Amino acid sequence: MAEPQPLMILDGAVVPRRYTLLDAPPDGPLEADTAIPCHDWQRLHAEGADLDGVGLILEGHCDLAELRGYLDAVPFVVLHIPKFTDGRCYTHARRMRHFWGYTGTILVYGDVLRDQLVYLWRVGVNAFYLRQDQDVRAAVRSFALFTEFYQYGPVRALGA
């Protein structure tokens, strides 16, 4: 597996990579800015574990409805896009941000390409881990390519 990019895009700016993504919770305590799979997060939450600052990772097939009640306790949600053609996480982001009013960070990672950034941002994503072969600094410039949209609703300013 390739080494992850040391940089990310957060609220329209290139910044050092902030979040640690784990496949499973560690044996010891969880640190802030760490994300674990949603089923592990839910289990630990039910057990009363200290999840302060801990995010959860969602796959496209996850049932988002069962997480709605937990979102106020989750500082950031990570959406995994395993293949750039898989659009299920777009729906997750839109539902959380626009319909449920989630205000935390929504981060995407996986097979994320520059061409997808504006579309993901429009549905509520504000943080991006790009593939190793993508130029993060060039990709952030894609947000300035479009100033008008003909699809639904008003567009919020990046970073708002």
N, C-alpha and C positions, 0 to 999 in steps of 0.2 A: 504494500500500500504506500502511495506517495506521501511524503511529508506535507502537512497542511500549510496553506498560505499563512505567513506571519501577520498579514493585514486583513482587515474586513471593511465593509462599508456599513456605517451606522449613521442614520439620519442625514444621509447625503454627503458624508465626509469619509475620507479614508483614515482609519485609525488602527492602532495595534489590535490584534485579535484579542477579544475580551473573554469569551465564554469557552468553557471546557465541556465537551460532549462525551458522555460515557455510555457504553453499551449496557452496563449494569451498575447498580450502586456499589460503592466500595465497602469493605468490611468495617471501616471506621466511620467517623462523622463525615457528613457532606459539607463541602465548602461552598460559600456563596459564589455565584456566577458559574455554577456547575449545573448541567442538565442531565437528567436520566430518563429512560423510557417511561411513557405515561402510565403503564400498568404498574411499574415499580414505584412511581411517585404516588399513585393512588393507594397502593398497599401500605407504604410507609406513612402516608398521611393518616390512614385508618388506624395504624398502630401508635399514632401520637408522636412520631419522630419529628425532630427539629428540622424543618425544611425552609427555614428563613433564607431567602436569597437563592433558593434552588429552583431551577426551571424544569420543564418537562418536554420531552421529545415526542412528537406526533408523526406517525406515518400516514399516508393517504387513506389507508383502509380503517384507521381508528374511528370509533364512534364518538364524534365530537360532542354530541348532545349530553353524554354522561359526564363530561368535564365542565359543563356550563356552571354548575354550582361551585366549582373549585377555582375558577379563574381569578377571583379577587385575591386569592392567596398565592397566586403564581406570578412572580415578577417578570418572567419572560417565557415565551413559548417558542420552541424550535420545531420547524417543519422540515421534514426530510423529503427531498425530491430525488428519488432513485434514478430516474431517467427524465431527460428534459421534456419528453412528450407526455409525462404524467401530470395532469392538471388538477388532481384532487386537492392538493394543498392550497391552490388558489381559492377554492371554495371554503376551506377551513379558515383561511386568513380573512376573507370577506365576511364570513359569518361572525367571527370573533370581533373584528374591529368595527364593522359598520352596523351589524344587527344587534350585537350584544354589548357594544361599547367598551371592549377591552382596551385599556390604556397602556399596558406593559409593552415591552419590546416583542416583536414578532420577527424571528430570525429564520432564514431559509439556508439550507446547505445541501450538498449532493451534486447532482448534475445541473448546476445553475450556470447559465450563460448570460453574457452581456445583453443579448437580445431580449431576455425575459425581465430585466430589472424594472423597466417602467411599468409593465403589466403587473408585476408582483407588488410594486409600490402602490399602484392604484387600488389594489384590493386590500391594502393595509399593512404590508410587510415594510419594515423600516430598517432591517439589518440583514446583511448578506455575507455568507462565506462562499466565495467563488472557487471553482476548480483551480487546481495548481497551474494549469496551462492558460488561465485567463489573466489579463492585465488589469488589476484592480483600479489603478489610477485612470486608465483609459475607460474602463467600464463606468466609473462614477460620472464621467462626462455625458453618458447616455441620458441622464436625467434632464439635460438641457436641450435635447434634440426636439422635443415636442412641447408646444406651448398651448395648444388647443386640442380638445378631445370631443368627439361627437357621441360617445357612449354616456351611460347613466351618470347623473348627479354631478355636483360640483367637485372639483379636485382640490384637496387640501394642499397647502404649501408644504414642500418637503421640510421635515424637521418640526412641523406643527403638531 
